[in-house]
Amino acid sequence: MTDPLELDALWTDFHRVVNMTSQELATWLRVRDAGEEAEPLPDQAGTPLGQHVLSILQKRRTDLTDEDIRVMTQVVNTVSGQADLENEPEAERTRRHRLMTIGHDPLKP
């Protein structure tokens, strides 16, 4: 994707669906991976996709790689394809947690 207008639209969509800050996401990934016996190193916590989302949140648009653009597209499609959890009184926990792993908290205003 080299078209600047498409990249602008993807950047906007990505930051719309990823409604957690990089700090919130990093904390969530550490908490999610913490076990009874051990906790992963902070920069190794979470899924590879979650880690990649975190790294994108810490970049400027001009520093994006082709892999970043692929991940951004995947995240936008994943979040957009999910049911509207904001309107469910009791959001399904596992689905919410899965979305939070990629930076989207469906219960966050």
GURODO-142043 format. One record per residue (C-alpha): chain; x, y, z negated; residue in three letters. Coordinates in Angstrom, 1 decimal. Last residue first. Layout:
BEGIN
<rec><kette>A</kette><east>X</east><north>Y</north><up>Z</up><rest>ALA</rest></rec>
...
This chain:
BEGIN
<rec><kette>A</kette><east>-16.2</east><north>4.7</north><up>-25.9</up><rest>PRO</rest></rec>
<rec><kette>A</kette><east>-14.3</east><north>1.5</north><up>-26.8</up><rest>LYS</rest></rec>
<rec><kette>A</kette><east>-16.4</east><north>-1.6</north><up>-26.9</up><rest>LEU</rest></rec>
<rec><kette>A</kette><east>-15.2</east><north>-2.9</north><up>-23.6</up><rest>PRO</rest></rec>
<rec><kette>A</kette><east>-11.5</east><north>-2.6</north><up>-24.7</up><rest>ASP</rest></rec>
<rec><kette>A</kette><east>-9.5</east><north>-2.7</north><up>-21.5</up><rest>HIS</rest></rec>
<rec><kette>A</kette><east>-5.7</east><north>-3.0</north><up>-21.7</up><rest>GLY</rest></rec>
<rec><kette>A</kette><east>-5.0</east><north>-6.3</north><up>-20.0</up><rest>ILE</rest></rec>
<rec><kette>A</kette><east>-5.0</east><north>-8.3</north><up>-23.3</up><rest>THR</rest></rec>
<rec><kette>A</kette><east>-8.1</east><north>-6.3</north><up>-24.3</up><rest>MET</rest></rec>
<rec><kette>A</kette><east>-10.0</east><north>-7.9</north><up>-21.5</up><rest>LEU</rest></rec>
<rec><kette>A</kette><east>-9.2</east><north>-11.4</north><up>-22.9</up><rest>ARG</rest></rec>
<rec><kette>A</kette><east>-10.2</east><north>-10.2</north><up>-26.4</up><rest>HIS</rest></rec>
<rec><kette>A</kette><east>-13.5</east><north>-8.9</north><up>-25.1</up><rest>ARG</rest></rec>
<rec><kette>A</kette><east>-14.2</east><north>-12.2</north><up>-23.3</up><rest>ARG</rest></rec>
<rec><kette>A</kette><east>-13.3</east><north>-14.2</north><up>-26.4</up><rest>THR</rest></rec>
<rec><kette>A</kette><east>-15.4</east><north>-12.0</north><up>-28.7</up><rest>ARG</rest></rec>
<rec><kette>A</kette><east>-18.7</east><north>-12.1</north><up>-26.6</up><rest>GLU</rest></rec>
<rec><kette>A</kette><east>-20.2</east><north>-8.6</north><up>-27.3</up><rest>ALA</rest></rec>
<rec><kette>A</kette><east>-23.0</east><north>-8.7</north><up>-29.8</up><rest>GLU</rest></rec>
<rec><kette>A</kette><east>-25.3</east><north>-5.8</north><up>-28.9</up><rest>PRO</rest></rec>
<rec><kette>A</kette><east>-24.5</east><north>-6.1</north><up>-25.2</up><rest>GLU</rest></rec>
<rec><kette>A</kette><east>-24.6</east><north>-2.7</north><up>-23.5</up><rest>ASN</rest></rec>
<rec><kette>A</kette><east>-20.9</east><north>-2.0</north><up>-23.7</up><rest>GLU</rest></rec>
<rec><kette>A</kette><east>-20.2</east><north>-5.6</north><up>-22.5</up><rest>LEU</rest></rec>
<rec><kette>A</kette><east>-21.1</east><north>-4.7</north><up>-18.9</up><rest>ASP</rest></rec>
<rec><kette>A</kette><east>-20.3</east><north>-8.0</north><up>-17.3</up><rest>ALA</rest></rec>
<rec><kette>A</kette><east>-16.8</east><north>-8.4</north><up>-15.8</up><rest>GLN</rest></rec>
<rec><kette>A</kette><east>-15.9</east><north>-7.9</north><up>-12.2</up><rest>GLY</rest></rec>
<rec><kette>A</kette><east>-14.8</east><north>-4.3</north><up>-12.7</up><rest>SER</rest></rec>
<rec><kette>A</kette><east>-12.3</east><north>-5.4</north><up>-15.3</up><rest>VAL</rest></rec>
<rec><kette>A</kette><east>-10.8</east><north>-8.2</north><up>-13.1</up><rest>THR</rest></rec>
<rec><kette>A</kette><east>-10.8</east><north>-6.1</north><up>-10.0</up><rest>ASN</rest></rec>
<rec><kette>A</kette><east>-9.1</east><north>-3.1</north><up>-11.7</up><rest>VAL</rest></rec>
<rec><kette>A</kette><east>-6.6</east><north>-5.5</north><up>-13.4</up><rest>VAL</rest></rec>
<rec><kette>A</kette><east>-5.7</east><north>-7.3</north><up>-10.1</up><rest>GLN</rest></rec>
<rec><kette>A</kette><east>-5.3</east><north>-4.0</north><up>-8.2</up><rest>THR</rest></rec>
<rec><kette>A</kette><east>-3.0</east><north>-2.6</north><up>-10.9</up><rest>MET</rest></rec>
<rec><kette>A</kette><east>-1.0</east><north>-5.9</north><up>-10.9</up><rest>VAL</rest></rec>
<rec><kette>A</kette><east>-0.5</east><north>-5.7</north><up>-7.1</up><rest>ARG</rest></rec>
<rec><kette>A</kette><east>0.5</east><north>-2.0</north><up>-7.4</up><rest>ILE</rest></rec>
<rec><kette>A</kette><east>3.0</east><north>-2.9</north><up>-10.1</up><rest>ASP</rest></rec>
<rec><kette>A</kette><east>4.4</east><north>-5.6</north><up>-7.9</up><rest>GLU</rest></rec>
<rec><kette>A</kette><east>4.9</east><north>-3.1</north><up>-5.0</up><rest>ASP</rest></rec>
<rec><kette>A</kette><east>6.8</east><north>-0.9</north><up>-7.4</up><rest>THR</rest></rec>
<rec><kette>A</kette><east>5.6</east><north>2.2</north><up>-9.2</up><rest>LEU</rest></rec>
<rec><kette>A</kette><east>8.1</east><north>4.9</north><up>-10.1</up><rest>ASP</rest></rec>
<rec><kette>A</kette><east>6.2</east><north>7.8</north><up>-8.4</up><rest>THR</rest></rec>
<rec><kette>A</kette><east>3.1</east><north>7.1</north><up>-10.5</up><rest>ARG</rest></rec>
<rec><kette>A</kette><east>5.1</east><north>7.7</north><up>-13.7</up><rest>ARG</rest></rec>
<rec><kette>A</kette><east>5.6</east><north>4.7</north><up>-15.9</up><rest>LYS</rest></rec>
<rec><kette>A</kette><east>4.8</east><north>3.8</north><up>-19.5</up><rest>GLN</rest></rec>
<rec><kette>A</kette><east>1.3</east><north>2.6</north><up>-18.6</up><rest>LEU</rest></rec>
<rec><kette>A</kette><east>2.8</east><north>0.4</north><up>-15.9</up><rest>ILE</rest></rec>
<rec><kette>A</kette><east>5.1</east><north>-1.3</north><up>-18.5</up><rest>SER</rest></rec>
<rec><kette>A</kette><east>2.0</east><north>-2.1</north><up>-20.7</up><rest>LEU</rest></rec>
<rec><kette>A</kette><east>0.2</east><north>-3.6</north><up>-17.7</up><rest>VAL</rest></rec>
<rec><kette>A</kette><east>3.2</east><north>-5.8</north><up>-17.0</up><rest>HIS</rest></rec>
<rec><kette>A</kette><east>3.3</east><north>-7.0</north><up>-20.6</up><rest>GLN</rest></rec>
<rec><kette>A</kette><east>-0.4</east><north>-7.8</north><up>-20.5</up><rest>GLY</rest></rec>
<rec><kette>A</kette><east>0.2</east><north>-9.8</north><up>-17.2</up><rest>LEU</rest></rec>
<rec><kette>A</kette><east>3.1</east><north>-11.6</north><up>-18.7</up><rest>PRO</rest></rec>
<rec><kette>A</kette><east>0.9</east><north>-12.6</north><up>-21.7</up><rest>THR</rest></rec>
<rec><kette>A</kette><east>1.4</east><north>-11.1</north><up>-25.1</up><rest>GLY</rest></rec>
<rec><kette>A</kette><east>4.4</east><north>-10.4</north><up>-27.2</up><rest>ALA</rest></rec>
<rec><kette>A</kette><east>7.9</east><north>-10.4</north><up>-25.7</up><rest>GLN</rest></rec>
<rec><kette>A</kette><east>8.8</east><north>-6.7</north><up>-26.3</up><rest>ASP</rest></rec>
<rec><kette>A</kette><east>7.7</east><north>-6.9</north><up>-29.9</up><rest>PRO</rest></rec>
<rec><kette>A</kette><east>9.7</east><north>-10.0</north><up>-30.7</up><rest>LEU</rest></rec>
<rec><kette>A</kette><east>7.2</east><north>-12.9</north><up>-31.3</up><rest>PRO</rest></rec>
<rec><kette>A</kette><east>5.7</east><north>-13.4</north><up>-34.7</up><rest>GLU</rest></rec>
<rec><kette>A</kette><east>6.3</east><north>-16.5</north><up>-36.8</up><rest>ALA</rest></rec>
<rec><kette>A</kette><east>4.8</east><north>-19.1</north><up>-39.1</up><rest>GLU</rest></rec>
<rec><kette>A</kette><east>1.1</east><north>-18.2</north><up>-39.2</up><rest>GLU</rest></rec>
<rec><kette>A</kette><east>1.1</east><north>-16.9</north><up>-35.7</up><rest>GLY</rest></rec>
<rec><kette>A</kette><east>1.3</east><north>-13.5</north><up>-34.2</up><rest>ALA</rest></rec>
<rec><kette>A</kette><east>0.5</east><north>-13.5</north><up>-30.5</up><rest>ASP</rest></rec>
<rec><kette>A</kette><east>-2.8</east><north>-11.5</north><up>-30.7</up><rest>ARG</rest></rec>
<rec><kette>A</kette><east>-1.3</east><north>-9.1</north><up>-33.2</up><rest>VAL</rest></rec>
<rec><kette>A</kette><east>1.7</east><north>-8.3</north><up>-31.0</up><rest>ARG</rest></rec>
<rec><kette>A</kette><east>-0.4</east><north>-7.9</north><up>-27.9</up><rest>LEU</rest></rec>
<rec><kette>A</kette><east>-2.9</east><north>-5.7</north><up>-29.7</up><rest>TRP</rest></rec>
<rec><kette>A</kette><east>-0.1</east><north>-3.4</north><up>-31.1</up><rest>THR</rest></rec>
<rec><kette>A</kette><east>1.4</east><north>-3.1</north><up>-27.6</up><rest>ALA</rest></rec>
<rec><kette>A</kette><east>-2.1</east><north>-2.3</north><up>-26.1</up><rest>LEU</rest></rec>
<rec><kette>A</kette><east>-2.8</east><north>0.3</north><up>-28.8</up><rest>GLU</rest></rec>
<rec><kette>A</kette><east>0.6</east><north>2.0</north><up>-28.2</up><rest>GLN</rest></rec>
<rec><kette>A</kette><east>0.2</east><north>1.9</north><up>-24.5</up><rest>SER</rest></rec>
<rec><kette>A</kette><east>-3.2</east><north>3.6</north><up>-24.9</up><rest>THR</rest></rec>
<rec><kette>A</kette><east>-6.3</east><north>1.5</north><up>-24.3</up><rest>MET</rest></rec>
<rec><kette>A</kette><east>-8.8</east><north>2.5</north><up>-21.7</up><rest>ASN</rest></rec>
<rec><kette>A</kette><east>-7.3</east><north>0.5</north><up>-18.8</up><rest>VAL</rest></rec>
<rec><kette>A</kette><east>-10.4</east><north>0.7</north><up>-16.6</up><rest>VAL</rest></rec>
<rec><kette>A</kette><east>-10.1</east><north>4.5</north><up>-15.9</up><rest>ARG</rest></rec>
<rec><kette>A</kette><east>-6.3</east><north>4.5</north><up>-15.8</up><rest>HIS</rest></rec>
<rec><kette>A</kette><east>-6.4</east><north>1.7</north><up>-13.1</up><rest>PHE</rest></rec>
<rec><kette>A</kette><east>-9.1</east><north>3.5</north><up>-11.1</up><rest>ASP</rest></rec>
<rec><kette>A</kette><east>-7.2</east><north>6.8</north><up>-11.0</up><rest>THR</rest></rec>
<rec><kette>A</kette><east>-3.9</east><north>5.0</north><up>-10.0</up><rest>TRP</rest></rec>
<rec><kette>A</kette><east>-5.8</east><north>3.0</north><up>-7.4</up><rest>LEU</rest></rec>
<rec><kette>A</kette><east>-7.4</east><north>6.1</north><up>-6.0</up><rest>ALA</rest></rec>
<rec><kette>A</kette><east>-4.1</east><north>7.9</north><up>-5.8</up><rest>ASP</rest></rec>
<rec><kette>A</kette><east>-2.5</east><north>4.9</north><up>-4.2</up><rest>LEU</rest></rec>
<rec><kette>A</kette><east>-5.2</east><north>4.8</north><up>-1.6</up><rest>GLU</rest></rec>
<rec><kette>A</kette><east>-4.7</east><north>8.5</north><up>-0.9</up><rest>LEU</rest></rec>
<rec><kette>A</kette><east>-0.9</east><north>8.1</north><up>-0.7</up><rest>PRO</rest></rec>
<rec><kette>A</kette><east>-1.1</east><north>5.3</north><up>1.9</up><rest>ASP</rest></rec>
<rec><kette>A</kette><east>1.9</east><north>3.0</north><up>1.2</up><rest>THR</rest></rec>
<rec><kette>A</kette><east>0.0</east><north>0.0</north><up>0.0</up><rest>MET</rest></rec>
